């Protein structure tokens, strides 16, 4: 799903959050699946896009006092270098979020990885606030991979910092430090690449976190693989949001045990599809399909698989053979 058009004056808020987790084995008076993490810190840096450049504008940072998970999980303590006493210094979540939302305005949210928006929405819903963010979100990690020539791999923000030789003056794994480093990587991406190419990648990868972006289908049991593949055909022909027919950008092709395609809804954008046929315990076949609004990783995956299919056919690239041992003489 495409974001709003990016023009001079468009603002981006690069943000990061830290959250505490429930203690293993402890009983809580609520379903912990409704709050798998309680946010304890938000850090953010605002940038404005102007004439091909990303220009720093202002920053935001706040600690949040947890009310449900008030003792640091050992893993969170180790990663963030926080102490239990630090949790007493924060402000209430509602106050922190309203200040953060006011800071963001109409900006596009930018994060490293896709987990932060989901965690933020979970906290909003749990604490009986409006869970809609009403902002587009960009996962910068696949954008970095694209322009660094590392498509198909996931790298940490620290690896990206090292790639661009950015000074490391702060500890990683605090929300403010990680947001700072992510923003620095964002700046470097603009500096080292054509702005038009970066803007194009951003536009095609920004999503609306208030709208579902991933959809799945599990087909009925079948006696053979081709029949199982056939059960997913209808699932791949209509937009899961509006029900309109999908246009074909890259036709369905099969390589090894999976089928791939790139489709398009005129209203909601391009979708990546993949169907795998699996066997259950009884030996019957069934289709497991994924249909999601495409991001840079999906574009790279379907294009690379299509290139492999065009060159090697349905069986794909042959597995490398071990070198034959030299005969001793």
N, C-alpha and C positions, 0 to 999 in steps of 0.2 A: 504494500500500500504506500503510495507516494505521500510525502509530506507536502506542506505548503511550499510554494516556489521560494527558493532562496535568492534573495537580492541584497544589494547594499543596505545595511541597517538591520539585517536579520541577526538576532541574538542567539547564542548558545550558552547553556549552563552545563558545564562539566562538573559532575557530582559523584560523590562516593559516600557510602554509609558503612557503619559497623553495627553489628547487632549481637546481643547475648542470646544464648541458647538455654533450653531447659536442662536441668541437671539429670543425668541418666539415673533411672531407678527411683526418682523422687515422684511422689504423688502430688498432683495439682488439682485444684477444685474446678477445672475446666478442661476441655478437650485441647491438648497441646497441638494437635494437627491444625487447629485454627490460628495458632501463633507459634510457628516453628522458630521464630527469631524475634526478639524485641529490640527495636532500634535504640542505640545508645549514643550515636554520634552521626552528624551530617556535616560534610564539608563540600564547598562548591566554589567554582570560579566562573565568572561571567565574561564572555567574549562577544565582540561584535564583528560581523563580516563586512569588510569595506574594501572595494576595489581590488579584489583578489587576495586580500590579507585577512588574517584572523588577529584581532587586536584585543588585548586584555582590557577589561573595564573595571571589575570589582570582585570582591570575595565575600564568602559567607561561611561561618563556622559556628557550630553549637554542640554542646554535650547535652544528653537527655538522660534524666533520671528514670530508670526502669521501675515499674510498679508490680510486675509479675515475676520476672526473673532477676531478682535483686542481688544474687550472688554470681560472680563471674564463672562461667563454664571454664574448665581448665584449658581447653583448646583456645578459647577466646582470650584468656589471660596470657597465654604463651604468645599468640600471634600479635596481639595489640599492645603488649607491654603495659596494660592497665592493671590497676589494683582495685579491690572491692571498694576501698574508700573513694576512689575516683567517681564511682557511680552516684555518690551523694552530691556531687557538684553540678549536676545537670538540671535543666528545667523540664517541666512537664512536656510530654510528647505533643499534645495539642498546640501548645504555645510555640514549640519549636517548628512544627510543620507549617503553621500559619505564617510564621516569619519567613520560612524557606519559600513557601509558595508566593509570598509577596515579593521576595527577592527575584524569583524566576520570571514573573510577568508572563509575557507571551513567547518566551524563549523555547528553543528545542533542547530537551534534555540529552546529555551525552554521558555515557558511562562505559566502563571497561567490563564487558560481559553483560549478560541480559538478566541477571538475578535481582538487581536493585529495584527496578520498577515493581516487580512482583512482590518483593518483600515490603516495599512501601505501601502498596495497595492492601496487602494482608494486614499490616498494622492499622491502617485507616479503618478497615472494615471491623477489625476486632475491637477497636476503641470507639466504635459507633460514629464514625465520621464518614463523609462522602468519599468512597473509594476511587472515584473518577479523578484522574490526574489532569485531564483536559490539556495535555501537551503531547507533542510527538517525542519519540525517543530514538536515539541512535546508539547502537552498540559499536564502539570505535575499534574493538579488537579485530574484526574481519576487514575493516577499512585499512588498518595498519598492515595486515597480512597481504592485502591486495597490492598496496603500493610498495611494500618491501619485497615483493616477489616470493612470498611465503604462503601462497594460497593453499588452503586445505590443512593448515596447521593452526593450533591455538597457542599463542604466546602470552606470557604474563606481562603486566605493565612494566615490570622491571626489565624484562628482556627488550621491550620496545625502547625504554630509556637508554639501555646500553647500545642498542642499534644506532640511535641518533647521537650517542656520546653526550647525553644530557647529564649535567652535574647532579650527583646524588648527595644532597646536603641534609636530607631529612630521613628518618626511619620510615620504611614502608609499613603499610597496614594500620595507619591511622587514617580516618576518613579524609581529613584535610590534606595530609601529605599525598595520599593516593590520587585525590582529585587534582592536586597541583601537578603531579607527574603526568597524569592523563591529559591535562590541558597542555602541558609542554609538548607531549607527543603530537597532539592535535595541531599545534602551531607548526611543528616540524613537517608534518604531512603536507600542509599548505606551502611551506617554504621550498620543499624539494620536488614538487609536482605541479603540473598545470592546474591552476585554480578551477578551470572548467571541468577537468577530469575528476577532481575531488568533489566538486559540487554535484556532478552527475552521480557519483558513487553514493554520496550522502543522500541524495533524493531517492535513489532506488532502494536504499537500505533503512530509511527512517520508517518507523512503525507507530501506530496509535496503540499504546498499551491498554487502552480501555476497550479495545475491540479484539476478540479472539483472532489469533494468527496461525495456530496449528490445529489441524483436524485429522482424525484417524478413522480407519475403517478396518474391521475384522470380518472377513467373509465366512460363509458357511463351509462345512466340511465337504470336500470333493475327493473323487477317486484318483485324480491325476493333477499334475501341475498346470497344464493349459486350461483346464476347467476352473481351477482356482483363480488363475489370472483373470479369466473372463468375468468372474463375479465382481471385480473391482471396477469394471469399465464405466458403469453408471456413476459411481462415486467421483470419477475423474472428469466428468463432462459438464458439471454445473458448479457455479460459485457457491461455496458454503455459506456466504453471508446474504446474498441477494437471490440466489437460485437461477440467475441468468446463465445462458450457455457460455462455455469457455472457448475462446479462440486458441488455436494451436500455434505456438511459437517454435517449439522443437517437438516433432511427432514422437509418440511412444516408441521406444526401442528397448530391447532386452539385452542385457549383458550378464552372463552367468545366471545367477538366481534372482536378479532384480530387474524390474522395468523402471525406466525413467522417462520424464517428459517435462517440458516447460510450457505452461498454459497462461492464458490472460483473460481476466475479467475487465471489460471496458471501464467499469466504474471503480473497481477496487485494486486493479493492478495485476502484476504477474505472480503466478503460483508455481512452485516447484512440486513435482509429484514423484513418489517412489513407491513401488509395490514389491514386496518380497513374498515368496511362497514358502511356507513352513510346514512341518509335519507335527501332528500332535502325538500323544502317547499311543493312540490306537493305529497309527500309521496312515491316517488320512491327511490330505493336503488342505491348506486354507491360505487365503491371501491376507497379508497385513500391510495396509496402505497408509501413507502419510501424504497429506496435502497441506502446504503452508505457503504463506506469502513470502516470496523469495527475497533473500538477502545475498550479500556478496559471496558468502560461502556456498550457497545453493547455486548461484550462477556458475561459479567455478566448478562445482561438482558435476553438474549436468553437462557442462561444456567439455570437461575432461573425459567423462564417461562416453560422451558421443564421439569424441575424437578417437578414443580407444575402440569403440564399436566400429567406426568407419574403417579403421585400419585392420582390425583383427576379427571382426564379426562377433557373433553372439557368445562365443567361448571366451572372448577377451584376450588380453595379452598373456602369452604362455608364461608359466612360472619359470623363474631362472633355474637352470640345471646346475647341480654341483660340478665343479671341474673334475674331469677324470684324473685319477691319480696317475702320475707318471710311472711307467714301468721301470723297475730297477734293472740295471744292466750289470 
